[in-house]
Amino acid sequence: LSAAVAIPLGFIVTELVTNAVKYGTGNVRVRLDDEPGGGHVLSVSNRGPTMPPGYDPASSKGLGMKIVQSFARKIGGKLRFAPDEGDQGARISVLFS
């Protein structure tokens, strides 16, 4: 990854891991994978509470989520919120090229 992408990803990971530790339980998992159709996906997940139904990060008042959104936009990425495997915990992913 180029520095122009890696540095914003570092800030995103820091914020998402902080939130996972603050609000979740159990292990925190950070993954960086290639997407089958091209691009990459960075995901942070934990075994805490899932995201509330209908959660809209754009309406989040927290500074941390605004930081994540800003850096995701900077690298042309898209945020995806989903339950973690087995619907236990939360997974936040950033899809980018």
A tleap script that builds the chain and sets N, CA, C and O, in Angstrom:
source leaprc.protein.ff14SB
mol = sequence {
  NLEU SER ALA ALA VAL ALA ILE PRO LEU GLY
  PHE ILE VAL THR GLU LEU VAL THR ASN ALA
  VAL LYS TYR GLY THR GLY ASN VAL ARG VAL
  ARG LEU ASP ASP GLU PRO GLY GLY GLY HIE
  VAL LEU SER VAL SER ASN ARG GLY PRO THR
  MET PRO PRO GLY TYR ASP PRO ALA SER SER
  LYS GLY LEU GLY MET LYS ILE VAL GLN SER
  PHE ALA ARG LYS ILE GLY GLY LYS LEU ARG
  PHE ALA PRO ASP GLU GLY ASP GLN GLY ALA
  ARG ILE SER VAL LEU PHE CSER
}
set mol.1.N position { 0.841 -1.190 0.000 }
set mol.1.CA position { 0.000 0.000 0.000 }
set mol.1.C position { 0.876 1.239 0.000 }
set mol.1.O position { 1.952 1.250 0.597 }
set mol.2.N position { 0.419 2.265 -0.661 }
set mol.2.CA position { 1.159 3.520 -0.674 }
set mol.2.C position { 1.004 4.227 0.675 }
set mol.2.O position { 0.080 3.939 1.436 }
set mol.3.N position { 1.913 5.147 0.958 }
set mol.3.CA position { 1.833 5.917 2.200 }
set mol.3.C position { 0.545 6.735 2.249 }
set mol.3.O position { -0.015 6.950 3.324 }
set mol.4.N position { 0.075 7.191 1.091 }
set mol.4.CA position { -1.153 7.986 1.036 }
set mol.4.C position { -2.373 7.185 1.481 }
set mol.4.O position { -3.375 7.768 1.896 }
set mol.5.N position { -2.303 5.867 1.401 }
set mol.5.CA position { -3.381 4.995 1.857 }
set mol.5.C position { -3.052 4.416 3.232 }
set mol.5.O position { -3.921 4.348 4.102 }
set mol.6.N position { -1.810 4.003 3.427 }
set mol.6.CA position { -1.429 3.328 4.675 }
set mol.6.C position { -1.569 4.234 5.901 }
set mol.6.O position { -1.996 3.773 6.959 }
set mol.7.N position { -1.220 5.496 5.773 }
set mol.7.CA position { -1.300 6.395 6.929 }
set mol.7.C position { -2.747 6.609 7.373 }
set mol.7.O position { -3.023 6.465 8.564 }
set mol.8.N position { -3.691 6.945 6.478 }
set mol.8.CA position { -5.082 7.043 6.918 }
set mol.8.C position { -5.613 5.719 7.484 }
set mol.8.O position { -6.393 5.723 8.437 }
set mol.9.N position { -5.189 4.583 6.898 }
set mol.9.CA position { -5.622 3.292 7.441 }
set mol.9.C position { -5.130 3.108 8.870 }
set mol.9.O position { -5.839 2.548 9.706 }
set mol.10.N position { -3.923 3.573 9.153 }
set mol.10.CA position { -3.405 3.486 10.516 }
set mol.10.C position { -4.278 4.242 11.501 }
set mol.10.O position { -4.549 3.751 12.596 }
set mol.11.N position { -4.723 5.437 11.120 }
set mol.11.CA position { -5.616 6.202 11.981 }
set mol.11.C position { -6.968 5.499 12.133 }
set mol.11.O position { -7.540 5.480 13.223 }
set mol.12.N position { -7.470 4.927 11.052 }
set mol.12.CA position { -8.746 4.205 11.102 }
set mol.12.C position { -8.629 3.016 12.045 }
set mol.12.O position { -9.497 2.814 12.895 }
set mol.13.N position { -7.572 2.231 11.906 }
set mol.13.CA position { -7.386 1.057 12.772 }
set mol.13.C position { -7.308 1.485 14.227 }
set mol.13.O position { -7.936 0.873 15.091 }
set mol.14.N position { -6.543 2.526 14.502 }
set mol.14.CA position { -6.413 2.997 15.887 }
set mol.14.C position { -7.763 3.347 16.486 }
set mol.14.O position { -8.064 2.950 17.612 }
set mol.15.N position { -8.571 4.078 15.754 }
set mol.15.CA position { -9.874 4.476 16.274 }
set mol.15.C position { -10.818 3.284 16.427 }
set mol.15.O position { -11.520 3.174 17.432 }
set mol.16.N position { -10.837 2.392 15.434 }
set mol.16.CA position { -11.745 1.242 15.513 }
set mol.16.C position { -11.331 0.264 16.606 }
set mol.16.O position { -12.195 -0.299 17.278 }
set mol.17.N position { -10.046 0.050 16.799 }
set mol.17.CA position { -9.581 -0.837 17.877 }
set mol.17.C position { -9.913 -0.206 19.233 }
set mol.17.O position { -10.345 -0.900 20.154 }
set mol.18.N position { -9.711 1.096 19.351 }
set mol.18.CA position { -10.070 1.782 20.602 }
set mol.18.C position { -11.547 1.583 20.917 }
set mol.18.O position { -11.900 1.271 22.055 }
set mol.19.N position { -12.409 1.759 19.927 }
set mol.19.CA position { -13.847 1.551 20.136 }
set mol.19.C position { -14.165 0.104 20.464 }
set mol.19.O position { -15.009 -0.164 21.319 }
set mol.20.N position { -13.504 -0.830 19.798 }
set mol.20.CA position { -13.753 -2.254 20.049 }
set mol.20.C position { -13.391 -2.620 21.479 }
set mol.20.O position { -14.102 -3.395 22.120 }
set mol.21.N position { -12.304 -2.076 21.981 }
set mol.21.CA position { -11.890 -2.352 23.363 }
set mol.21.C position { -12.832 -1.654 24.345 }
set mol.21.O position { -13.185 -2.213 25.384 }
set mol.22.N position { -13.230 -0.442 24.008 }
set mol.22.CA position { -14.085 0.347 24.895 }
set mol.22.C position { -15.493 -0.236 25.018 }
set mol.22.O position { -16.048 -0.296 26.115 }
set mol.23.N position { -16.071 -0.666 23.892 }
set mol.23.CA position { -17.474 -1.096 23.885 }
set mol.23.C position { -17.666 -2.596 23.784 }
set mol.23.O position { -18.765 -3.088 24.041 }
set mol.24.N position { -16.644 -3.327 23.424 }
set mol.24.CA position { -16.802 -4.754 23.191 }
set mol.24.C position { -16.237 -5.602 24.309 }
set mol.24.O position { -15.798 -5.106 25.347 }
set mol.25.N position { -16.265 -6.885 24.059 }
set mol.25.CA position { -15.686 -7.853 24.989 }
set mol.25.C position { -14.865 -8.842 24.172 }
set mol.25.O position { -15.003 -8.926 22.952 }
set mol.26.N position { -14.021 -9.579 24.857 }
set mol.26.CA position { -13.251 -10.621 24.186 }
set mol.26.C position { -12.174 -10.063 23.292 }
set mol.26.O position { -11.765 -8.909 23.420 }
set mol.27.N position { -11.724 -10.900 22.388 }
set mol.27.CA position { -10.635 -10.546 21.483 }
set mol.27.C position { -11.088 -9.553 20.426 }
set mol.27.O position { -12.246 -9.543 20.006 }
set mol.28.N position { -10.157 -8.730 20.012 }
set mol.28.CA position { -10.372 -7.809 18.894 }
set mol.28.C position { -9.572 -8.363 17.725 }
set mol.28.O position { -8.402 -8.719 17.869 }
set mol.29.N position { -10.210 -8.431 16.580 }
set mol.29.CA position { -9.552 -8.972 15.389 }
set mol.29.C position { -9.436 -7.886 14.329 }
set mol.29.O position { -10.415 -7.218 13.996 }
set mol.30.N position { -8.224 -7.719 13.803 }
set mol.30.CA position { -7.965 -6.773 12.720 }
set mol.30.C position { -7.500 -7.573 11.517 }
set mol.30.O position { -6.576 -8.379 11.621 }
set mol.31.N position { -8.138 -7.352 10.374 }
set mol.31.CA position { -7.776 -8.091 9.147 }
set mol.31.C position { -7.660 -7.130 7.984 }
set mol.31.O position { -8.380 -6.135 7.897 }
set mol.32.N position { -6.741 -7.449 7.096 }
set mol.32.CA position { -6.608 -6.739 5.828 }
set mol.32.C position { -6.576 -7.800 4.750 }
set mol.32.O position { -5.632 -8.587 4.673 }
set mol.33.N position { -7.609 -7.825 3.913 }
set mol.33.CA position { -7.752 -8.857 2.891 }
set mol.33.C position { -7.921 -8.233 1.517 }
set mol.33.O position { -8.338 -7.083 1.386 }
set mol.34.N position { -7.588 -9.014 0.494 }
set mol.34.CA position { -7.895 -8.632 -0.879 }
set mol.34.C position { -9.355 -8.961 -1.147 }
set mol.34.O position { -9.872 -9.971 -0.668 }
set mol.35.N position { -10.010 -8.113 -1.908 }
set mol.35.CA position { -11.376 -8.371 -2.334 }
set mol.35.C position { -11.334 -9.147 -3.640 }
set mol.35.O position { -10.511 -8.841 -4.503 }
set mol.36.N position { -12.207 -10.153 -3.812 }
set mol.36.CA position { -12.193 -10.943 -5.047 }
set mol.36.C position { -12.359 -10.115 -6.318 }
set mol.36.O position { -11.749 -10.434 -7.338 }
set mol.37.N position { -13.168 -9.063 -6.279 }
set mol.37.CA position { -13.397 -8.238 -7.461 }
set mol.37.C position { -12.381 -7.124 -7.630 }
set mol.37.O position { -12.507 -6.299 -8.534 }
set mol.38.N position { -11.384 -7.093 -6.775 }
set mol.38.CA position { -10.377 -6.035 -6.805 }
set mol.38.C position { -10.500 -5.146 -5.583 }
set mol.38.O position { -11.579 -5.017 -5.004 }
set mol.39.N position { -9.422 -4.551 -5.205 }
set mol.39.CA position { -9.409 -3.697 -4.032 }
set mol.39.C position { -9.088 -4.486 -2.773 }
set mol.39.O position { -8.666 -5.641 -2.833 }
set mol.40.N position { -9.296 -3.843 -1.640 }
set mol.40.CA position { -8.957 -4.432 -0.352 }
set mol.40.C position { -10.065 -4.134 0.644 }
set mol.40.O position { -10.899 -3.255 0.426 }
set mol.41.N position { -10.056 -4.881 1.739 }
set mol.41.CA position { -10.981 -4.608 2.829 }
set mol.41.C position { -10.224 -4.721 4.151 }
set mol.41.O position { -9.565 -5.724 4.425 }
set mol.42.N position { -10.333 -3.687 4.949 }
set mol.42.CA position { -9.798 -3.664 6.296 }
set mol.42.C position { -10.980 -3.842 7.234 }
set mol.42.O position { -11.970 -3.119 7.120 }
set mol.43.N position { -10.896 -4.790 8.158 }
set mol.43.CA position { -12.003 -4.975 9.088 }
set mol.43.C position { -11.488 -5.104 10.510 }
set mol.43.O position { -10.425 -5.671 10.761 }
set mol.44.N position { -12.273 -4.561 11.438 }
set mol.44.CA position { -12.012 -4.671 12.869 }
set mol.44.C position { -13.288 -5.222 13.485 }
set mol.44.O position { -14.378 -4.697 13.259 }
set mol.45.N position { -13.142 -6.281 14.261 }
set mol.45.CA position { -14.324 -6.899 14.868 }
set mol.45.C position { -14.037 -7.284 16.306 }
set mol.45.O position { -12.887 -7.410 16.725 }
set mol.46.N position { -15.133 -7.469 17.056 }
set mol.46.CA position { -15.030 -7.923 18.444 }
set mol.46.C position { -16.275 -8.728 18.795 }
set mol.46.O position { -17.187 -8.878 17.982 }
set mol.47.N position { -16.295 -9.234 20.000 }
set mol.47.CA position { -17.410 -10.056 20.463 }
set mol.47.C position { -18.296 -9.319 21.453 }
set mol.47.O position { -18.837 -9.930 22.375 }
set mol.48.N position { -18.448 -8.035 21.275 }
set mol.48.CA position { -19.298 -7.258 22.172 }
set mol.48.C position { -20.682 -7.111 21.597 }
set mol.48.O position { -21.141 -7.941 20.812 }
set mol.49.N position { -21.338 -6.051 21.993 }
set mol.49.CA position { -22.674 -5.797 21.449 }
set mol.49.C position { -22.607 -5.504 19.951 }
set mol.49.O position { -21.625 -4.954 19.453 }
set mol.50.N position { -23.655 -5.879 19.255 }
set mol.50.CA position { -23.719 -5.584 17.823 }
set mol.50.C position { -24.099 -4.118 17.631 }
set mol.50.O position { -24.506 -3.443 18.576 }
set mol.51.N position { -23.962 -3.642 16.415 }
set mol.51.CA position { -24.388 -2.278 16.116 }
set mol.51.C position { -25.913 -2.236 16.217 }
set mol.51.O position { -26.584 -3.199 15.849 }
set mol.52.N position { -26.460 -1.126 16.712 }
set mol.52.CA position { -27.919 -1.037 16.813 }
set mol.52.C position { -28.571 -1.151 15.435 }
set mol.52.O position { -27.997 -0.688 14.449 }
set mol.53.N position { -29.750 -1.753 15.348 }
set mol.53.CA position { -30.440 -1.842 14.058 }
set mol.53.C position { -30.627 -0.445 13.467 }
set mol.53.O position { -31.016 0.490 14.167 }
set mol.54.N position { -30.348 -0.320 12.179 }
set mol.54.CA position { -30.507 0.952 11.502 }
set mol.54.C position { -29.427 1.972 11.835 }
set mol.54.O position { -29.595 3.166 11.586 }
set mol.55.N position { -28.313 1.497 12.401 }
set mol.55.CA position { -27.225 2.423 12.759 }
set mol.55.C position { -26.751 3.175 11.534 }
set mol.55.O position { -26.442 2.579 10.501 }
set mol.56.N position { -26.698 4.491 11.660 }
set mol.56.CA position { -26.258 5.348 10.559 }
set mol.56.C position { -25.037 6.132 11.023 }
set mol.56.O position { -25.169 7.058 11.823 }
set mol.57.N position { -23.845 5.776 10.531 }
set mol.57.CA position { -22.652 6.473 10.990 }
set mol.57.C position { -22.659 7.961 10.642 }
set mol.57.O position { -21.999 8.755 11.312 }
set mol.58.N position { -23.393 8.342 9.609 }
set mol.58.CA position { -23.455 9.753 9.227 }
set mol.58.C position { -24.135 10.594 10.308 }
set mol.58.O position { -23.869 11.790 10.423 }
set mol.59.N position { -24.998 9.978 11.088 }
set mol.59.CA position { -25.692 10.722 12.144 }
set mol.59.C position { -25.008 10.562 13.501 }
set mol.59.O position { -25.496 11.075 14.507 }
set mol.60.N position { -23.894 9.861 13.529 }
set mol.60.CA position { -23.163 9.666 14.773 }
set mol.60.C position { -22.613 10.991 15.279 }
set mol.60.O position { -22.058 11.776 14.511 }
set mol.61.N position { -22.769 11.231 16.567 }
set mol.61.CA position { -22.258 12.467 17.160 }
set mol.61.C position { -20.861 12.279 17.723 }
set mol.61.O position { -20.229 13.250 18.139 }
set mol.62.N position { -20.366 11.040 17.744 }
set mol.62.CA position { -19.047 10.772 18.290 }
set mol.62.C position { -17.933 11.248 17.378 }
set mol.62.O position { -18.000 11.070 16.162 }
set mol.63.N position { -16.916 11.849 17.959 }
set mol.63.CA position { -15.783 12.341 17.187 }
set mol.63.C position { -15.046 11.192 16.509 }
set mol.63.O position { -14.592 11.337 15.374 }
set mol.64.N position { -14.922 10.058 17.185 }
set mol.64.CA position { -14.189 8.928 16.624 }
set mol.64.C position { -14.761 8.446 15.303 }
set mol.64.O position { -14.012 8.192 14.360 }
set mol.65.N position { -16.082 8.316 15.223 }
set mol.65.CA position { -16.690 7.843 13.981 }
set mol.65.C position { -16.565 8.887 12.885 }
set mol.65.O position { -16.462 8.540 11.708 }
set mol.66.N position { -16.573 10.150 13.253 }
set mol.66.CA position { -16.367 11.200 12.251 }
set mol.66.C position { -14.947 11.134 11.699 }
set mol.66.O position { -14.728 11.359 10.509 }
set mol.67.N position { -13.985 10.825 12.566 }
set mol.67.CA position { -12.600 10.667 12.123 }
set mol.67.C position { -12.496 9.493 11.158 }
set mol.67.O position { -11.873 9.605 10.103 }
set mol.68.N position { -13.107 8.367 11.521 }
set mol.68.CA position { -13.073 7.181 10.659 }
set mol.68.C position { -13.686 7.494 9.307 }
set mol.68.O position { -13.116 7.147 8.273 }
set mol.69.N position { -14.837 8.144 9.300 }
set mol.69.CA position { -15.499 8.486 8.039 }
set mol.69.C position { -14.636 9.413 7.190 }
set mol.69.O position { -14.543 9.246 5.973 }
set mol.70.N position { -14.012 10.384 7.834 }
set mol.70.CA position { -13.177 11.339 7.105 }
set mol.70.C position { -11.990 10.646 6.436 }
set mol.70.O position { -11.702 10.897 5.265 }
set mol.71.N position { -11.302 9.778 7.174 }
set mol.71.CA position { -10.159 9.077 6.594 }
set mol.71.C position { -10.593 8.055 5.541 }
set mol.71.O position { -9.879 7.836 4.562 }
set mol.72.N position { -11.737 7.441 5.732 }
set mol.72.CA position { -12.233 6.501 4.715 }
set mol.72.C position { -12.515 7.251 3.412 }
set mol.72.O position { -12.163 6.776 2.332 }
set mol.73.N position { -13.145 8.415 3.512 }
set mol.73.CA position { -13.403 9.227 2.309 }
set mol.73.C position { -12.091 9.645 1.653 }
set mol.73.O position { -11.980 9.662 0.427 }
set mol.74.N position { -11.102 9.981 2.473 }
set mol.74.CA position { -9.813 10.449 1.947 }
set mol.74.C position { -9.161 9.413 1.034 }
set mol.74.O position { -8.491 9.774 0.066 }
set mol.75.N position { -9.353 8.131 1.338 }
set mol.75.CA position { -8.751 7.079 0.511 }
set mol.75.C position { -9.755 6.495 -0.488 }
set mol.75.O position { -9.476 5.482 -1.130 }
set mol.76.N position { -10.917 7.130 -0.617 }
set mol.76.CA position { -11.936 6.648 -1.548 }
set mol.76.C position { -12.613 5.381 -1.072 }
set mol.76.O position { -13.120 4.599 -1.877 }
set mol.77.N position { -12.624 5.174 0.242 }
set mol.77.CA position { -13.185 3.945 0.809 }
set mol.77.C position { -14.640 4.082 1.196 }
set mol.77.O position { -15.189 5.181 1.270 }
set mol.78.N position { -15.246 2.940 1.441 }
set mol.78.CA position { -16.634 2.874 1.889 }
set mol.78.C position { -16.678 2.090 3.191 }
set mol.78.O position { -16.011 1.065 3.331 }
set mol.79.N position { -17.469 2.580 4.146 }
set mol.79.CA position { -17.637 1.883 5.418 }
set mol.79.C position { -18.774 0.877 5.321 }
set mol.79.O position { -19.791 1.118 4.671 }
set mol.80.N position { -18.578 -0.237 5.973 }
set mol.80.CA position { -19.616 -1.270 6.040 }
set mol.80.C position { -19.713 -1.727 7.496 }
set mol.80.O position { -18.703 -2.047 8.123 }
set mol.81.N position { -20.927 -1.754 8.021 }
set mol.81.CA position { -21.188 -2.182 9.395 }
set mol.81.C position { -21.998 -3.458 9.347 }
set mol.81.O position { -22.998 -3.538 8.634 }
set mol.82.N position { -21.571 -4.459 10.104 }
set mol.82.CA position { -22.271 -5.741 10.092 }
set mol.82.C position { -22.002 -6.467 11.400 }
set mol.82.O position { -21.035 -6.164 12.099 }
set mol.83.N position { -22.858 -7.423 11.727 }
set mol.83.CA position { -22.520 -8.288 12.865 }
set mol.83.C position { -21.302 -9.129 12.503 }
set mol.83.O position { -21.062 -9.413 11.330 }
set mol.84.N position { -20.542 -9.522 13.508 }
set mol.84.CA position { -19.408 -10.394 13.258 }
set mol.84.C position { -19.929 -11.805 13.006 }
set mol.84.O position { -21.136 -12.045 13.049 }
set mol.85.N position { -19.035 -12.716 12.748 }
set mol.85.CA position { -19.420 -14.102 12.443 }
set mol.85.C position { -20.339 -14.654 13.518 }
set mol.85.O position { -20.094 -14.470 14.710 }
set mol.86.N position { -21.385 -15.325 13.098 }
set mol.86.CA position { -22.350 -15.911 14.025 }
set mol.86.C position { -23.215 -14.877 14.717 }
set mol.86.O position { -23.803 -15.159 15.761 }
set mol.87.N position { -23.302 -13.673 14.145 }
set mol.87.CA position { -24.095 -12.580 14.722 }
set mol.87.C position { -23.711 -12.262 16.153 }
set mol.87.O position { -24.549 -11.819 16.938 }
set mol.88.N position { -22.454 -12.483 16.500 }
set mol.88.CA position { -21.970 -12.159 17.838 }
set mol.88.C position { -20.911 -11.079 17.715 }
set mol.88.O position { -19.822 -11.320 17.194 }
set mol.89.N position { -21.228 -9.915 18.185 }
set mol.89.CA position { -20.284 -8.814 18.111 }
set mol.89.C position { -20.500 -7.964 16.880 }
set mol.89.O position { -21.455 -8.150 16.126 }
set mol.90.N position { -19.586 -7.023 16.696 }
set mol.90.CA position { -19.703 -6.075 15.599 }
set mol.90.C position { -18.465 -6.141 14.725 }
set mol.90.O position { -17.365 -6.432 15.196 }
set mol.91.N position { -18.662 -5.867 13.450 }
set mol.91.CA position { -17.540 -5.790 12.505 }
set mol.91.C position { -17.727 -4.519 11.684 }
set mol.91.O position { -18.781 -4.292 11.090 }
set mol.92.N position { -16.690 -3.705 11.666 }
set mol.92.CA position { -16.689 -2.501 10.849 }
set mol.92.C position { -15.593 -2.688 9.809 }
set mol.92.O position { -14.448 -2.989 10.145 }
set mol.93.N position { -15.954 -2.508 8.550 }
set mol.93.CA position { -15.024 -2.720 7.462 }
set mol.93.C position { -14.904 -1.456 6.615 }
set mol.93.O position { -15.846 -0.673 6.494 }
set mol.94.N position { -13.723 -1.283 6.037 }
set mol.94.CA position { -13.479 -0.210 5.081 }
set mol.94.C position { -13.042 -0.879 3.781 }
set mol.94.O position { -12.017 -1.559 3.732 }
set mol.95.N position { -13.826 -0.678 2.742 }
set mol.95.CA position { -13.487 -1.218 1.426 }
set mol.95.C position { -12.808 -0.119 0.627 }
set mol.95.O position { -13.325 0.995 0.548 }
set mol.96.N position { -11.660 -0.413 0.035 }
set mol.96.CA position { -10.914 0.598 -0.704 }
set mol.96.C position { -10.098 -0.054 -1.800 }
set mol.96.O position { -9.882 -1.266 -1.790 }
set mol.97.N position { -9.644 0.758 -2.751 }
set mol.97.CA position { -8.836 0.253 -3.871 }
set mol.97.C position { -7.368 0.438 -3.601 }
set mol.97.O position { -6.536 0.072 -4.431 }
savepdb mol mol.pdb
quit
